[in-house]
Amino acid sequence: MFDFKISPVPLPPCSPPPLLPLSPAPHSPMTTITTPPDIEALKQQIKKLNSKAGQMKMDLHDIAEGLPHDLDQLPEAAAKTYDIYIQLRDLKQQLKTLEAAQ
């Protein structure tokens, strides 16, 4: 019925999120606490990024529903959504590593 081809859109490389230190600062007076500030800060960062990722996923879904009219918005939205989910995956892995080190 339709005779068209969809070519893949190359996604730009994503940069990894900044890494948090794995050990307490040497000047920190408290080196033995159950949940280091690094872990709590990382959990807060993941929570915020998770919310943003969910919104971007819904935006991407809205663009997909508007196809083919919104076709020009798709590559940029897909790349941004991909990047944020990569960051989220990396932060969750970092949190898992920090928690396992305790």
C-alpha positions as CSV (number, residue, x, y, z in Angstrom):
1,M,0.0,0.0,0.0
2,F,2.7,2.5,1.0
3,D,6.1,2.5,-0.7
4,F,8.5,4.3,1.5
5,K,11.6,3.3,3.5
6,I,12.6,4.4,6.9
7,S,16.3,5.0,7.3
8,P,17.8,4.9,10.8
9,V,18.7,8.2,12.3
10,P,22.2,8.3,13.8
11,L,22.2,9.2,17.4
12,P,24.9,11.5,18.8
13,P,27.2,9.9,21.3
14,C,26.2,10.5,24.9
15,S,28.6,11.5,27.6
16,P,28.6,9.7,30.9
17,P,27.3,11.4,34.0
18,P,29.9,12.9,36.4
19,L,31.1,10.3,38.9
20,L,30.8,10.9,42.6
21,P,33.7,10.0,44.8
22,L,33.6,6.4,46.2
23,S,35.2,7.3,49.5
24,P,34.5,10.1,52.0
25,A,36.6,13.2,51.8
26,P,39.8,13.0,53.8
27,H,38.8,16.1,55.8
28,S,35.4,14.6,56.7
29,P,35.1,14.0,60.5
30,M,32.5,11.3,60.1
31,T,33.9,8.4,58.1
32,T,31.5,5.7,59.5
33,I,27.9,6.5,58.9
34,T,25.3,4.1,57.6
35,T,24.3,6.2,54.5
36,P,27.1,8.4,53.3
37,P,26.1,11.8,51.9
38,D,27.4,10.5,48.5
39,I,24.7,7.8,48.4
40,E,22.0,10.1,49.6
41,A,23.0,12.8,47.0
42,L,23.1,10.1,44.3
43,K,19.7,8.9,45.3
44,Q,18.3,12.4,45.0
45,Q,20.0,12.9,41.6
46,I,18.5,9.6,40.4
47,K,15.1,10.6,41.7
48,K,15.2,13.9,39.8
49,L,16.6,12.3,36.6
50,N,14.0,9.6,36.8
51,S,11.2,12.2,36.8
52,K,12.7,14.0,33.9
53,A,13.2,10.8,32.0
54,G,9.6,9.8,32.5
55,Q,8.5,13.2,31.1
56,M,10.8,12.9,28.1
57,K,9.4,9.4,27.4
58,M,5.8,10.8,27.4
59,D,6.9,13.7,25.1
60,L,8.5,11.1,22.8
61,H,5.2,9.1,22.8
62,D,3.2,12.3,22.0
63,I,5.5,13.0,19.1
64,A,5.1,9.4,17.8
65,E,1.3,9.8,18.0
66,G,1.6,12.9,15.8
67,L,3.5,11.2,13.1
68,P,4.0,11.9,10.2
69,H,3.2,15.5,11.0
70,D,5.8,15.8,13.8
71,L,8.5,13.8,12.0
72,D,11.0,16.6,12.2
73,Q,10.9,16.6,16.0
74,L,11.5,12.9,16.4
75,P,15.3,12.6,15.9
76,E,16.1,15.3,18.5
77,A,13.5,14.1,21.0
78,A,14.7,10.4,20.6
79,A,18.4,11.4,21.1
80,K,17.6,13.4,24.2
81,T,15.5,10.6,25.6
82,Y,18.2,8.1,24.9
83,D,20.9,10.2,26.5
84,I,18.9,10.7,29.7
85,Y,18.1,7.0,30.0
86,I,21.8,6.2,29.5
87,Q,22.7,8.7,32.3
88,L,20.0,7.1,34.5
89,R,21.3,3.6,33.9
90,D,24.9,4.7,34.8
91,L,23.8,6.5,38.0
92,K,21.9,3.5,39.1
93,Q,24.9,1.3,38.5
94,Q,27.1,3.8,40.4
95,L,24.6,3.7,43.3
96,K,24.6,-0.1,43.3
97,T,28.4,-0.1,43.4
98,L,28.5,2.4,46.3
99,E,25.9,0.4,48.3
100,A,27.8,-2.8,47.7
101,A,31.0,-1.2,49.0
102,Q,29.4,-0.5,52.4
